[in-house]
Amino acid sequence: MSAMFSFHSHSGQFCMHATGTLEQVVQSAIQRHFTTYGLSEHMPRYKPEQLYPEEAHLTVADLEKMYDDFLQEAHRLQRQYASQICLLIGLETEYFDAQSIPLVQRLRQTRRVPAAAVAITTTTTTTISSGKEGSNNNSFDVVPLPQVQYIVGSLHHVHNIPLDFSQELYLKALDVVGQGSWETLFREYFNTQFEMLQGLEPEVVGHLDLVRIFFGAIKGHQHGHGHAHVHEQEQEHGNEIIGNRLTEELWTLVKRNVDFVIAYGGLFELNSRAWKKGLADAYPQRDILEYILSRNGRITLSDDSHGPNDVGMFYNPELKQYLQQMNVTEVYYLAPNGHGRDHTLDARYATHASAATGSFQHVHVRSIPLASLRFFEK
């Protein structure tokens, strides 16, 4: 019996840079014979300066209401299409600093005050008691919301600058955060990612090396922005920049992050959207993937679709060939609790996430042989 899955997706209904409705995304997944599909819209952001340029017309309250609306719609679709596909409800993190951790944990709760009732700030302390949520001596009626079953732990920003929104903003991060040094920018990325991993223990780790997305633009940028004195040593090793190889120091950070995820049982997504961005490999690139596999890390698949036409993007024989080339024989996926939970008695599927993070409370891990995955012709 063949199967296929993805745990990372978006729709134009709830994401400004995606297309189509959430239901159209689900219908596309069904038409393309997905057996499990994760709905993981971006979590809201809680400071105006964290909004993307495309969201300039929105407020932070708008973003949370949009996310709450997504939860309700995802739950409706989960029930409506239950006989045709297993839908999981999740979120993709927007991590900025340690203040993001309680915000994500709050979104994991099924009872919280609706965004329209109160302006949320990262300095507000909220408590829930007897159907009320208190904040600065004010109380609001809380509303029940569908359960977030898993999270995709992603890092899109370093020092509040988005890395993957545009090449222009990426190069701004190189200047502001990296002071012109790509190693410094990467170091900040992987260190911030480690904070996120420790605080949230996400069930799925999203595009682990996203910081490489516009790496090809760095060398020309270095020559054109007056950083010759900073990059003199780097220019002597230009082939290392072109080849996008990590330094020994950066490898230490990557291995630390990977080993932490393996220790608590998280899944590393092989994110096929990297090919749409013109990268040679899916995220993470093959050097990191090789290390994950050498440590018996768990690989899952994600199309990171941004609309119905993206569902199953690059899930073709070339992806299968790539997985075979990397000696992947088994791929892991999430299943909702209550569906074959006894399967987790096998030690291969054990997880060791902290109860405080809320990780792996509503899903468990399974695996399927590569030979049983369904791939699509181009």
N, C-alpha and C positions, 0 to 999 in steps of 0.2 A: 504494500500500500504506500503510495507516494504522499509526501507532505511538503509544505512550504510555509514560511513564516517571515515576519518582519516585526520589529518592536519599536520602530522609530518612524513616525509619519506626521504630516501636517495637511491642513486643508485651507483653502482661501476663505472659508467661512470664519475661521478663528486665527488666521495668520496672514498678515498684510502682504507678505511676499510669496504666498502660495496661491493656488487656483482651485476652483470647484468647491462643492459643499462636502461636509463630512460624510453624508450619506452616499454621495457619488464615489468618494474614496472607498468606502466599504463595499459598494456594489462592484467597483472595479476589482477589488481584492477577491471577491467571490467569483467573478467572471474569469479571473486568472488562476482559479483553483487554489488559493491560499487556504490553509487549514487553520492557521492562527494569525491574527493581525493585531498589532498594538497601536492604539490611538494615543498619541503623546504630544499634544500641543504644548507650546512654550508656556511655562509658568508666567504669571504676571510679574512685573517689576514694580517696585514701591517707591521709587524716587523719580521725579520728572527728568533728571539728567540721564537716567538709564534707558529712556525710550529711544528706539531707533529713529532715524530721520523720517522714515515712512509713517511713523506714528505721531508726528508732531501735532496732529489735530486731536489726539486722544489725551485723557488724563490717566493717572494711576488707578483711579476708581473704575474707569472704563475698562482697563485691562483686566482687573479682577472680575468684573461682571462678565466680561467676555469669556474668561476661563470657567466661571461658574456655569455659564450657559453651555459651554462645551461639555462639562461634566454631565449636565442633564441630557443633552442630545446624545452623547456617547452611551449613556445608560439606556436610553430609548432604543438606540440601534442595537445595542448588545442583546436586548430582549427580543427585538423584532426579527433579527437574523440569526438567533441562537441555533436554529436547526440547520443553518448553512455554513456557519463559520464561528470559530471561537474568537470573540473580540475581548481584548484586555484594555482596561482604562488606565492611562498613565499620564505622566507629565515629563517634559524635558526641562531640566533645570536651567536657570539663568543665575550663575554663581558669580558674585562680585568680591565678597570677603566673608569673614566669619558671621556677619550679621545675616547672611543669606540662609544659614543653617536653620535657625528657628522658623524662618518664613516657609521653607520647604516642609519642615515637620508640621507646621500649621496646616498646610495644604493637604497633608496626608489624613487629616482629621475629617470625619464625616459630619461634624457639627461645628459650624463657625458662622460668625456674623456675615451677612451678605455685603458685598462691596458698596452697594448703594446706601447702606445704613451708616457707614462710618468711614472716614478717611484713614487709611492704614499708614502708619509710619513705623520705621524700624525702632523707634524709641518708646513705642506704646506697649504697655504690659496688659495682656488680656487674659481673662480667666473665664471659664465656663461653669456655671452653677445653676441647677434647676431650670434649665432652658433659657438662661440669660447669659450674656457675655458682658463682663464688666471691663471698662477701660477708662482710667482717669476719673473714677467715681460716676461714670455714665454706664448705663446698661442697655443692651439691645436684645431683641428677640433673635435667637439663632435659628437657622434653617437647616434641615437635614440635606445633605448632598451625597451623591454617589461616592463610593469608596475609590480612592486612588489605589490601584492594585500594585503598581510598580513605578519606579522612576528611571529615566534615562539620565545618567549623571554626565552632563556636558559642561564644558567651559568655552564660552564664546568671547569673553572680555578679559583683558589684562589692564588693571588700573582704570577700569571703566571705559576703555576704548575697545570697540568690537573689532575682532580680527577677521571675520569672514563676511562682513557686510559688503565691503568693497576693497579693492586694492589700495585706494587712496587712504582709507582709514587704517589699513594694515601697515602702510608705510609711516603713517602718523604714529602708530604704536611703536614701530621700530625707532623713530626719532625720540619720542617722549619717554617711553618706558625703557627701551634698549639703549638710549643715548647713542644711537647709530650702530650698536653692536647686536648682531643677530643672536649671538650666544647669550647675551644678557636678556633679550626678549624671551628666548626659549626657556632660560632658567626661571624667569618670573612665571611663565606659563605653567611649567611642570611643578613648581612649588605651590602655586595657587591651586592647581589641580589636586595636589596631595591634600591640601586643607579640605577641599570639597569631598574627596574620597573618605577621609577620616571622619568627617562630620556627618555624612549622609549614607555611606556604604550603599551606593545605588545598585539595584539589581542588574542594570545594564550600564556599561560605561560607554558613553557616546564619543565617536570620532576622537580617539585618544590623542592623536598627534595633529589635531586641527591647525595648530600653529604653523604647520608646514604649507598651508593652503596657497599662499602667494610667495613662497620661498624663491621662486624663479625670478621675481622682480627685485630681489634685494641687491644683487651685484651691481646692476645699473644704477640703482638708487644710491648706492654708496659713492659712486663716482660723481654723481650729480648734485650732492647735497652737502659738500664741504666737510666730509668726515674722513678724508684721506689719512689724517693723523691717527684717527681711532682705528682704521682698518688696514693699516700698513701690513701688519702681520697676517691678517686674514687674506689680503690680496696676494700675498706670497703663496698662499694655499688655496688659490682660486678654484682648483679642481674639487676641493672639499665642499665649497659653497655650491658649485654647480651640481655635484653629485648628491647634495643634500644629506651628507653623512653627519651624524652627531659626534660631538667631541666626547672624550672620556668622561669629563665632568657631567655632561648632559646624560650620558648613558647611565651614570650612577643614579641620577634622579629618575630616569625612566624605569630602571629596574626596581627601584624602591617603590614606585607607584604600582607597577605591575604586580610585584610580590604582595603588596598589601591587598589588592583586589583578589588575588588567588587565595590568600589566607582566609578571607571571609566568604568566598564562594561566588563572587560576582561574575557576570558574563561580559566578555569583550565583544562588542559588535564589530563585524566586518562590514563596513559602511560603503556600499557601492556607489553612493553619490559622488565620491571623490573622482570617479571616472568622468562624470559629467563636468567636473571642474577642470578636466584635462590633466589630472595627476596620473602618474605611471601605475600606481597601485591603489587599491581601496584603502581607506583608513582602517587600522594603522598600516603604515607602509611595511613592506616585507621584512625589513630588519627587525622592527619591533614585533611583528607577528611571529617571526622565527623564535624570538626570545620567549614570547608567551607560550608557544607550543612546546618549547624545550622544558618549560616549567609545568607542563600539563595544565595550562590555563584553558578555560572554557570559552570557545568561540561560538557566537551566534551570528545570525545574518540580519541586516537591516538595509532597506532601500532608501531610508530617509526621504520618502516621497513628499513632494510639495504639491500634490494634486492627483486626480484620478489617472492622468496619463503617465505619471511617474511610478505608479504601483508596479513592483517587480522590475524596476529599472536595472538593467544589466544582469538580471537573474537568467543568464543564458549559458550555453555550453562553454563559453570562454571563462565564466566564473567557476564552473565545475572543474575545468582544466586547471585553473589557477589554484583551487583548493587541493586538487590532486598533486599538483606540482609542489605545494607546500606540505605535502604529506598529512593533510587533514583527512581523517577517516570517519570522524564523528562530529556532529554539530549539535549544540545544546539549545534549548529553548525553554520558555517559561510556560507553565500551565497553572490555571487557577486552582486554589485549594479546594478539595472535595472532588477533584477529577483524577482518580488514580493516585491518590496521595501515598498509598503504600509503596509506590515506586521509589519514594525518597528513602526507604529503608536501606537501599543500596548505598554503600559508603561513597560511591562516585558522585552522588548528588547531594551530599551533605553541605549545609551552609552554616557559617559561624558568625553571622552578623550580630551586632549588639542589639539587645531589645530596645535600647534607648533611641536608636535611629529609626525604628519602624520598618527596617528592611526585611524582606522575605516573610512578612506576616500574612500575605494574601496570595502569594504564588509560590510554587516550588519548581525545581529544576528537573528537566528530563533531557534525554538525548536521542538522536536518530542517526543511523549510519548515513554517510554521504551518499551511498548508492540509492537510498530511499528518498532523496530530495528530488523535487520536481523542478526542472529547469526549462526555460522557454526558448524557442527559436527566435532569432533576431527579427 
